[in-house]
């Protein structure tokens, strides 16, 4: 350890204390900036340990803590399950769905009020081709396998997926000499359907691209999805096949005996699982630490994104970016101009290291950077075309790779951690391997049999606005609620909102309705439809005083008032 401490001091001129535990390198010390914390953590990966656990404190930066529900009940107390999955993002939901192929008691818990409340909805929805991950990394492996699964899954689970392709634009002829590197990476990572086009040929495909590039590297197998709808599809199919979900459920502690988790303490009671799966996203390191299996640290990386009005959807069909080849060796892919399955364009994301794992704030600087870097890819984009902008955080480890493995210390704990981009693309393949690990462990304790009633098909109601007039009329005749438009911008009907409120993973918040139906996602951003959504939530029995935007702490109303002698909210 002394030699490592010496090298760290030589590099950073800061005294850092080092320890080895659980095969990982633990770092202790105090620095002035968060940037120093991250740089030291990244440098420490050079020493060859299993992982880096960064305990370095930063002056004037409070330790990041999860936002947890403030209420307590006993709804889950004494519950015994075969598999407890912590985290209802795309990874946790995909694992739950995969596990329902067997007769198991599966419970998914999440501290939020809905599925996909963090990384799994705060992203651009890209189905990445495996060109960026380092060869032989878990990222490269699962990226390839996951992308191969998406088209079949989109048909089975009825979520939107478009294989629109992506193009990386290069501004100098000099880069033609780097083509051997690109071709080697193609072979190593099994990239398919890729070609190199001159500027003149590419402009015939994308005529709105600015003519300040020399050639384009196009990967046609790339695509886009709606990330929330994809996550919801996994969750609903899991429920359809017997899995259970418990939201607003915060894991507080583990009881560990003889290197096994025997109980999981939550704000809703104590659960007794045979197997625990850690799919807790940016908080996966916290879960590992609670189980006394700490060997990695999540350092959140924030990305801001801007949503462009649909009237500009004609500017690009492909996902576009303009980077140098050194970007292929970077920990981020640089962002770009990304079409969505709903007709908008996205700019971004940025990539900034932050201390707070749930910091979704946006900034003028972030928006300026997005336009400086990406808006200039095509003709005709300006800031007046932005209808909203948002941010998300990636769950990066210092090793910058996925952790998909059984715990080396706790016998019944499995980690699906550090799943940053291309995690959305990789999720189905990760789920298959995690489910296999679960079954192998369970088979040592109990007999596991296939679920003969497992159905891989999940069907959602058709997108009403895309139907023909004749199809719409037939539906309205059966259910007049589909003839009442609630959201004018996105043409969402009352029938669709009620369906979201009554689904097998129902919307319970305003954002829950928004993500399921797109009410409030149009040009007016909910200015017209929100009062109508509130009334429909009231109709299904949700007390206005308990209504929230996205769960506890985001209440829509604070008290009742009196108007004309009647009480109103």
QUISULZI-V601592 format. One record per residue. RES is the residue in one letter. PHI is phi as a letter, one per 40 degrees, with the letter a starting at -180 (999 if undefined). PSI is psi in degrees with one decimal (NA if undefined). Layout:
res=RES phi=PHI psi=PSI
res=RES phi=PHI psi=PSI
This chain:
res=X phi=999 psi=-31.4
res=X phi=c psi=-39.0
res=X phi=c psi=-39.4
res=X phi=c psi=-43.8
res=X phi=c psi=-38.7
res=X phi=c psi=-43.6
res=X phi=c psi=-36.6
res=X phi=c psi=-40.0
res=X phi=c psi=-39.2
res=X phi=c psi=-36.7
res=X phi=c psi=-41.3
res=X phi=b psi=-8.1
res=X phi=f psi=33.9
res=X phi=b psi=130.1
res=X phi=c psi=120.3
res=X phi=b psi=127.0
res=X phi=c psi=135.7
res=X phi=b psi=143.6
res=X phi=b psi=152.6
res=X phi=b psi=122.9
res=X phi=a psi=141.4
res=X phi=f psi=29.6
res=X phi=g psi=3.9
res=X phi=b psi=158.2
res=X phi=c psi=117.7
res=X phi=c psi=132.0
res=X phi=b psi=134.0
res=X phi=b psi=142.7
res=X phi=i psi=-168.5
res=X phi=a psi=132.5
res=X phi=b psi=174.1
res=X phi=c psi=-24.8
res=X phi=b psi=153.2
res=X phi=c psi=-31.3
res=X phi=d psi=-37.6
res=X phi=c psi=-39.6
res=X phi=d psi=-48.8
res=X phi=c psi=-43.8
res=X phi=c psi=-40.1
res=X phi=c psi=-42.5
res=X phi=c psi=-41.8
res=X phi=c psi=-41.1
res=X phi=c psi=-34.8
res=X phi=c psi=-17.7
res=X phi=c psi=-15.1
res=X phi=c psi=-13.6
res=X phi=c psi=0.8
res=X phi=g psi=20.7
res=X phi=c psi=166.4
res=X phi=d psi=-36.8
res=X phi=a psi=171.0
res=X phi=b psi=125.9
res=X phi=b psi=109.0
res=X phi=c psi=105.1
res=X phi=b psi=12.8
res=X phi=c psi=131.6
res=X phi=c psi=150.9
res=X phi=b psi=129.5
res=X phi=d psi=137.6
res=X phi=g psi=12.8
res=X phi=b psi=116.5
res=X phi=c psi=143.1
res=X phi=d psi=138.9
res=X phi=c psi=128.8
res=X phi=b psi=146.9
res=X phi=c psi=145.3
res=X phi=c psi=114.1
res=X phi=b psi=154.8
res=X phi=d psi=146.1
res=X phi=c psi=-9.5
res=X phi=c psi=165.3
res=X phi=b psi=142.1
res=X phi=a psi=-175.7
res=X phi=b psi=27.9
res=X phi=d psi=-30.5
res=X phi=b psi=2.8
res=X phi=c psi=127.4
res=X phi=g psi=1.1
res=X phi=c psi=128.3
res=X phi=b psi=128.9
res=X phi=b psi=158.3
res=X phi=c psi=-46.1
res=X phi=b psi=125.9
res=X phi=b psi=119.3
res=X phi=b psi=123.3
res=X phi=c psi=108.0
res=X phi=h psi=120.4
res=X phi=b psi=38.8
res=X phi=c psi=-169.1
res=X phi=c psi=-34.1
res=X phi=c psi=-51.3
res=X phi=c psi=-41.3
res=X phi=c psi=-38.4
res=X phi=c psi=-38.5
res=X phi=c psi=-43.9
res=X phi=d psi=-45.7
res=X phi=c psi=-42.5
res=X phi=c psi=-37.9
res=X phi=c psi=-23.2
res=X phi=c psi=-1.0
res=X phi=c psi=-13.8
res=X phi=b psi=159.0
res=X phi=c psi=94.8
res=X phi=b psi=154.6
res=X phi=c psi=107.8
res=X phi=b psi=130.3
res=X phi=b psi=129.0
res=X phi=b psi=126.6
res=X phi=b psi=147.1
res=X phi=a psi=142.4
res=X phi=c psi=-14.4
res=X phi=c psi=177.2
res=X phi=c psi=-1.8
res=X phi=a psi=173.4
res=X phi=c psi=158.6
res=X phi=f psi=40.9
res=X phi=c psi=-10.9
res=X phi=b psi=-117.9
res=X phi=d psi=-37.8
res=X phi=c psi=-15.5
res=X phi=b psi=-18.9
res=X phi=c psi=57.8
res=X phi=a psi=176.9
res=X phi=c psi=-6.5
res=X phi=g psi=20.1
res=X phi=c psi=138.9
res=X phi=c psi=94.6
res=X phi=c psi=138.6
res=X phi=c psi=155.8
res=X phi=c psi=47.3
res=X phi=c psi=-29.9
res=X phi=c psi=-40.2
res=X phi=c psi=148.8
res=X phi=c psi=135.7
res=X phi=d psi=143.5
res=X phi=g psi=3.7
res=X phi=c psi=161.5
res=X phi=c psi=-32.4
res=X phi=d psi=-49.0
res=X phi=c psi=-42.8
res=X phi=c psi=-52.1
res=X phi=c psi=-28.6
res=X phi=d psi=-48.2
res=X phi=c psi=-49.1
res=X phi=c psi=-41.4
res=X phi=c psi=-43.2
res=X phi=c psi=-34.1
res=X phi=c psi=-22.3
res=X phi=c psi=-19.5
res=X phi=c psi=-43.8
res=X phi=c psi=-44.2
res=X phi=c psi=-44.1
res=X phi=c psi=-38.1
res=X phi=c psi=-32.6
res=X phi=c psi=-44.0
res=X phi=c psi=-42.1
res=X phi=b psi=-1.0
res=X phi=f psi=48.1
res=X phi=b psi=149.4
res=X phi=c psi=133.4
res=X phi=a psi=132.2
res=X phi=b psi=128.5
res=X phi=c psi=83.1
res=X phi=c psi=-17.2
res=X phi=g psi=161.3
res=X phi=b psi=153.4
res=X phi=b psi=133.8
res=X phi=b psi=122.3
res=X phi=c psi=138.0
res=X phi=b psi=136.7
res=X phi=c psi=-5.1
res=X phi=b psi=142.7
res=X phi=c psi=-23.1
res=X phi=d psi=-32.5
res=X phi=c psi=-12.3
res=X phi=c psi=-26.1
res=X phi=c psi=-11.0
res=X phi=c psi=4.5
res=X phi=d psi=-35.9
res=X phi=d psi=-37.5
res=X phi=c psi=-44.8
res=X phi=c psi=-44.4
res=X phi=c psi=-36.4
res=X phi=c psi=-43.5
res=X phi=c psi=-38.6
res=X phi=d psi=-47.9
res=X phi=c psi=-45.7
res=X phi=c psi=-40.9
res=X phi=b psi=7.1
res=X phi=f psi=44.4
res=X phi=c psi=137.3
res=X phi=b psi=161.9
res=X phi=f psi=46.5
res=X phi=b psi=148.0
res=X phi=a psi=160.9
res=X phi=b psi=127.3
res=X phi=b psi=142.4
res=X phi=c psi=164.0
res=X phi=d psi=-41.6
res=X phi=c psi=-40.7
res=X phi=c psi=-39.6
res=X phi=c psi=-36.1
res=X phi=c psi=-18.6
res=X phi=c psi=-25.7
res=X phi=c psi=-44.5
res=X phi=b psi=81.4
res=X phi=c psi=-14.4
res=X phi=c psi=-4.0
res=X phi=c psi=138.1
res=X phi=c psi=144.3
res=X phi=c psi=39.7
res=X phi=b psi=41.4
res=X phi=a psi=162.6
res=X phi=b psi=-36.5
res=X phi=a psi=165.9
res=X phi=b psi=136.2
res=X phi=b psi=112.0
res=X phi=b psi=129.2
res=X phi=b psi=105.9
res=X phi=c psi=-17.3
res=X phi=c psi=-8.0
res=X phi=c psi=156.9
res=X phi=a psi=-173.7
res=X phi=b psi=150.3
res=X phi=b psi=171.6
res=X phi=c psi=108.8
res=X phi=c psi=-34.9
res=X phi=c psi=-45.5
res=X phi=c psi=-35.7
res=X phi=c psi=-45.3
res=X phi=c psi=-45.0
res=X phi=c psi=-37.9
res=X phi=c psi=-44.4
res=X phi=d psi=-44.9
res=X phi=c psi=-47.2
res=X phi=c psi=-37.7
res=X phi=c psi=-33.7
res=X phi=c psi=-45.4
res=X phi=c psi=-42.9
res=X phi=d psi=-31.6
res=X phi=b psi=11.5
res=X phi=h psi=-8.6
res=X phi=c psi=157.0
res=X phi=b psi=149.4
res=X phi=b psi=143.4
res=X phi=b psi=111.8
res=X phi=c psi=173.5
res=X phi=f psi=37.7
res=X phi=b psi=112.6
res=X phi=b psi=125.1
res=X phi=c psi=117.8
res=X phi=c psi=-33.9
res=X phi=a psi=165.3
res=X phi=b psi=145.8
res=X phi=b psi=117.5
res=X phi=b psi=126.4
res=X phi=b psi=130.9
res=X phi=f psi=45.2
res=X phi=g psi=31.7
res=X phi=b psi=143.5
res=X phi=c psi=116.2
res=X phi=b psi=-20.8
res=X phi=a psi=148.4
res=X phi=b psi=118.6
res=X phi=c psi=126.0
res=X phi=b psi=172.0
res=X phi=c psi=-5.8
res=X phi=b psi=19.3
res=X phi=h psi=175.0
res=X phi=c psi=130.0
res=X phi=b psi=145.9
res=X phi=b psi=94.9
res=X phi=c psi=153.9
res=X phi=c psi=-42.2
res=X phi=b psi=141.9
res=X phi=b psi=129.8
res=X phi=b psi=123.2
res=X phi=c psi=98.6
res=X phi=b psi=46.4
res=X phi=c psi=15.9
res=X phi=g psi=-127.2
res=X phi=c psi=-14.4
res=X phi=b psi=14.8
res=X phi=c psi=-32.2
res=X phi=c psi=-33.3
res=X phi=c psi=-44.0
res=X phi=c psi=-42.7
res=X phi=c psi=-40.8
res=X phi=c psi=-40.7
res=X phi=d psi=-32.4
res=X phi=c psi=6.4
res=X phi=g psi=40.3
res=X phi=b psi=46.5
res=X phi=c psi=120.9
res=X phi=a psi=8.6
res=X phi=a psi=161.6
res=X phi=b psi=137.0
res=X phi=c psi=120.5
res=X phi=b psi=111.6
res=X phi=c psi=138.3
res=X phi=b psi=114.6
res=X phi=c psi=142.4
res=X phi=b psi=127.7
res=X phi=c psi=144.8
res=X phi=b psi=147.4
res=X phi=b psi=137.2
res=X phi=c psi=128.3
res=X phi=b psi=141.5
res=X phi=d psi=145.5
res=X phi=c psi=-22.0
res=X phi=c psi=-13.9
res=X phi=b psi=11.7
res=X phi=c psi=-22.2
res=X phi=c psi=-7.0
res=X phi=c psi=-24.3
res=X phi=a psi=137.4
res=X phi=c psi=-36.1
res=X phi=c psi=155.7
res=X phi=c psi=130.0
res=X phi=b psi=141.2
res=X phi=a psi=159.3
res=X phi=b psi=103.3
res=X phi=b psi=165.9
res=X phi=c psi=165.0
res=X phi=c psi=-24.0
res=X phi=c psi=-17.6
res=X phi=c psi=-28.3
res=X phi=c psi=-24.4
res=X phi=c psi=1.7
res=X phi=c psi=164.3
res=X phi=c psi=-9.2
res=X phi=b psi=160.2
res=X phi=c psi=-1.7
res=X phi=g psi=-11.7
res=X phi=g psi=-174.1
res=X phi=i psi=-156.8
res=X phi=b psi=116.8
res=X phi=b psi=116.8
res=X phi=c psi=149.6
res=X phi=b psi=165.8
res=X phi=c psi=-9.7
res=X phi=b psi=2.6
res=X phi=h psi=-6.5
res=X phi=c psi=165.9
res=X phi=b psi=148.8
res=X phi=b psi=142.1
res=X phi=b psi=129.6
res=X phi=h psi=-165.9
res=X phi=c psi=165.2
res=X phi=c psi=-179.7
res=X phi=a psi=105.9
res=X phi=b psi=129.0
res=X phi=c psi=129.1
res=X phi=b psi=166.3
res=X phi=c psi=-34.8
res=X phi=c psi=117.8
res=X phi=c psi=-17.1
res=X phi=b psi=33.1
res=X phi=c psi=103.5
res=X phi=b psi=23.8
res=X phi=c psi=153.7
res=X phi=b psi=165.8
res=X phi=a psi=158.3
res=X phi=c psi=-36.7
res=X phi=c psi=-39.7
res=X phi=c psi=-43.0
res=X phi=c psi=-40.2
res=X phi=c psi=-40.5
res=X phi=c psi=-40.5
res=X phi=d psi=-44.5
res=X phi=c psi=-36.9
res=X phi=c psi=-39.1
res=X phi=c psi=-36.1
res=X phi=b psi=-32.5
res=X phi=c psi=-28.3
res=X phi=c psi=1.6
res=X phi=c psi=-29.1
res=X phi=b psi=162.4
res=X phi=c psi=140.5
res=X phi=g psi=14.3
res=X phi=b psi=137.1
res=X phi=a psi=168.9
res=X phi=c psi=-21.8
res=X phi=c psi=-13.5
res=X phi=c psi=-6.9
res=X phi=c psi=126.8
res=X phi=b psi=-17.2
res=X phi=a psi=161.5
res=X phi=a psi=151.8
res=X phi=a psi=176.8
res=X phi=b psi=157.4
res=X phi=a psi=164.7
res=X phi=b psi=140.9
res=X phi=c psi=144.0
res=X phi=c psi=72.9
res=X phi=c psi=136.0
res=X phi=c psi=166.4
res=X phi=c psi=-23.6
res=X phi=c psi=-11.4
res=X phi=f psi=39.6
res=X phi=a psi=162.3
res=X phi=c psi=149.8
res=X phi=b psi=106.8
res=X phi=b psi=92.0
res=X phi=a psi=158.8
res=X phi=c psi=145.9
res=X phi=d psi=140.0
res=X phi=c psi=-4.7
res=X phi=b psi=-41.9
res=X phi=b psi=120.1
res=X phi=c psi=-31.9
res=X phi=b psi=31.3
res=X phi=b psi=133.8
res=X phi=b psi=135.1
res=X phi=b psi=131.5
res=X phi=b psi=83.5
res=X phi=b psi=166.3
res=X phi=g psi=28.5
res=X phi=c psi=81.8
res=X phi=c psi=-171.0
res=X phi=d psi=132.5
res=X phi=c psi=59.1
res=X phi=c psi=-36.3
res=X phi=c psi=-45.4
res=X phi=c psi=-37.1
res=X phi=c psi=-16.5
res=X phi=d psi=-47.5
res=X phi=c psi=-39.0
res=X phi=c psi=-38.7
res=X phi=c psi=-40.9
res=X phi=c psi=-40.0
res=X phi=c psi=-46.1
res=X phi=c psi=-38.9
res=X phi=c psi=-42.1
res=X phi=c psi=-41.4
res=X phi=c psi=-42.1
res=X phi=c psi=-41.4
res=X phi=c psi=-47.6
res=X phi=c psi=-42.0
res=X phi=c psi=-38.3
res=X phi=c psi=-42.8
res=X phi=c psi=-35.1
res=X phi=c psi=-19.0
res=X phi=c psi=-13.6
res=X phi=b psi=-41.1
res=X phi=b psi=164.5
res=X phi=c psi=128.8
res=X phi=b psi=127.4
res=X phi=b psi=151.4
res=X phi=c psi=151.5
res=X phi=c psi=99.4
res=X phi=c psi=-15.5
res=X phi=c psi=4.0
res=X phi=d psi=129.8
res=X phi=b psi=118.5
res=X phi=c psi=-3.6
res=X phi=c psi=127.6
res=X phi=b psi=124.0
res=X phi=b psi=132.8
res=X phi=b psi=162.7
res=X phi=c psi=144.5
res=X phi=c psi=154.0
res=X phi=c psi=107.3
res=X phi=d psi=-41.2
res=X phi=c psi=-17.2
res=X phi=c psi=-4.1
res=X phi=c psi=159.6
res=X phi=c psi=163.6
res=X phi=d psi=-38.0
res=X phi=c psi=-42.0
res=X phi=c psi=-40.9
res=X phi=c psi=-43.0
res=X phi=c psi=-41.2
res=X phi=c psi=-40.8
res=X phi=c psi=-42.2
res=X phi=c psi=-37.0
res=X phi=c psi=-34.5
res=X phi=c psi=-35.3
res=X phi=a psi=97.7
res=X phi=d psi=-17.2
res=X phi=c psi=-24.8
res=X phi=c psi=-5.1
res=X phi=c psi=2.1
res=X phi=b psi=113.6
res=X phi=c psi=123.2
res=X phi=c psi=-45.7
res=X phi=b psi=111.0
res=X phi=c psi=-39.1
res=X phi=c psi=-42.7
res=X phi=b psi=4.5
res=X phi=f psi=56.2
res=X phi=b psi=133.8
res=X phi=c psi=164.5
res=X phi=c psi=-37.2
res=X phi=c psi=-40.1
res=X phi=c psi=-38.4
res=X phi=c psi=-43.2
res=X phi=c psi=-35.8
res=X phi=c psi=-41.5
res=X phi=c psi=-35.6
res=X phi=c psi=-14.6
res=X phi=b psi=10.0
res=X phi=c psi=170.4
res=X phi=c psi=-11.7
res=X phi=b psi=80.3
res=X phi=c psi=152.4
res=X phi=c psi=134.0
res=X phi=b psi=0.4
res=X phi=b psi=167.5
res=X phi=c psi=-42.7
res=X phi=c psi=-32.4
res=X phi=c psi=-41.2
res=X phi=c psi=-43.8
res=X phi=d psi=-48.8
res=X phi=c psi=-31.7
res=X phi=c psi=-33.3
res=X phi=b psi=-17.0
res=X phi=g psi=10.1
res=X phi=c psi=124.0
res=X phi=g psi=2.2
res=X phi=c psi=2.7
res=X phi=c psi=-161.6
res=X phi=d psi=-37.3
res=X phi=c psi=-6.1
res=X phi=f psi=43.9
res=X phi=g psi=1.6
res=X phi=c psi=-32.2
res=X phi=c psi=-43.1
res=X phi=c psi=-18.2
res=X phi=d psi=-45.6
res=X phi=d psi=-36.0
res=X phi=c psi=-36.8
res=X phi=c psi=-39.5
res=X phi=c psi=-43.2
res=X phi=c psi=-39.0
res=X phi=c psi=-36.0
res=X phi=c psi=-38.9
res=X phi=c psi=-39.6
res=X phi=c psi=-33.3
res=X phi=c psi=9.2
res=X phi=h psi=11.0
res=X phi=c psi=119.3
res=X phi=c psi=126.9
res=X phi=d psi=-32.9
res=X phi=c psi=-10.4
res=X phi=b psi=-1.9
res=X phi=c psi=139.2
res=X phi=b psi=162.9
res=X phi=c psi=-45.9
res=X phi=a psi=22.9
res=X phi=h psi=178.0
res=X phi=d psi=135.3
res=X phi=g psi=-6.6
res=X phi=b psi=42.0
res=X phi=d psi=141.3
res=X phi=c psi=-31.1
res=X phi=b psi=153.0
res=X phi=b psi=-25.5
res=X phi=a psi=165.7
res=X phi=c psi=148.9
res=X phi=b psi=171.4
res=X phi=b psi=132.3
res=X phi=b psi=114.5
res=X phi=g psi=28.4
res=X phi=g psi=-10.8
res=X phi=b psi=149.8
res=X phi=c psi=136.3
res=X phi=b psi=157.0
res=X phi=b psi=NA
